[in-house]
Amino acid sequence: MNKLSYVSDSSTTAWSTYLQQIDRVAPYLGDLARWIETLRHPKRALIVDIPLQMDDGSIRHFEGFRVQHNLSRGPGKGGIRYHPNVDLNEVMALSAWMTIKCAAVNLPYGGAKGGIRVDPFTLSESELERLTRRYTSEIGVIIGPQKDIPAPDVGTNSKVMAWMMDTYSMNHGTTVTGVVTGKPVHLGGSLGREKATGRGVFVTGCEVARRLGIEIADSRVALQGYGNVGSEAARLFVATGARVVAVQDHSATLFNASGIDLPALSAWQARHKKIAGFNGAEEIASDAFWHVQMDILIPAALEGQITRERAEKLSCKLVLEGANGPTYPEADDVLSARGITVVPDVICNAGGVTVSYFEWVQDMASFFWSENEINQRMDKLMTDAMVHIWDKAREKECSLRTAAYIVACERILLARKDRGIYPG
């Protein structure tokens, strides 16, 4: 297996996790396997320096990235992450998972991802805007509505996307709403986009739970991460009769065996920017989260959370990956051996990119749909994709993750094969 020289060989890096996942799918690809090296090499990686004048007049420099992993099936698609731990290794892995994700749900996109190594909460709004606009200008040479379409991710939101869209438009002399998705609705954004990823976790989770004979009503849900994804997925599960018994974020781990009052928790978080201090649940040690009695686990924070050791402790029957890459390959093996089903990130959290696709289509046509239409279209697309992956897993006698990679890689590599290599 070839490895890129500028990437750590550590088996715990996000890129190494992705490479191991590709290795596992190779035996199922038949003649297409001769093209698999294309999935082990990003097509393009851009590293940019972002000088920023701070409010106090000082100058700081930040490092930004944009990686286009594979464009065989269409323009790149993937979020922009603002986080202190962003690096090339992480962005490469996230872009690769986007390649797989878009193909798994059969969207006409390739995979891309971007980010800046920064803690956005340490910047004023004006500093954040200047940072975003300079970053957009620096990566402007490779993005565009037919090239690569960014979206929000960790640490970014619709306001950041509005700044990106405006900057790109100013540099091109005309308003280009389709250059990003996840924008405010009044600037060409789509209804339903903000809640789409969490909704997708719920939709795919319910479909798999039904097939496994797991009753959602009165099931115990444990949630890691209480942002847009985790909170919306939890809300929908509770509306169906489940109880959220544990919630963990960077500030605390909360437990209430009777179920946590989510509206009250959301109100507390909105006021305090964290869940720590919420009096509707007991605060427990962070590692105790993995020992909580649960039926469904939703990791909806960052990658690399479910280790082999944690997988051995889990009591759940079903893991719904709201985050990208939360489970290490060796932990996958433990969960499989213990009969715990994992709905992988590349299908489970694909609701966001699905509605981003809808937003892009609406921008291109300048014709917009109702939220009910969007939810119906997303639910059908996600359910059909999940059923196809479930059937593939039964046919090949493999995990849902491997099945999702089989479906996705067949589509990507067939496109690569039929397009051929230019100039040949």
Beta strands, then each sheet from edge to edge (+ up, - down):
strand 1: 44-53
strand 2: 59-70
strand 3: 76-83
strand 4: 110-117
strand 5: 148-152
strand 6: 220-224
strand 7: 243-248
strand 8: 253-255
strand 9: 282-284
strand 10: 296-299
strand 11: 318-320
strand 12: 341-343
sheet 1: 1+ 2- 4+ 3+ 5+
sheet 2: 9+ 8- 7+ 6+ 10+ 11+ 12+
end
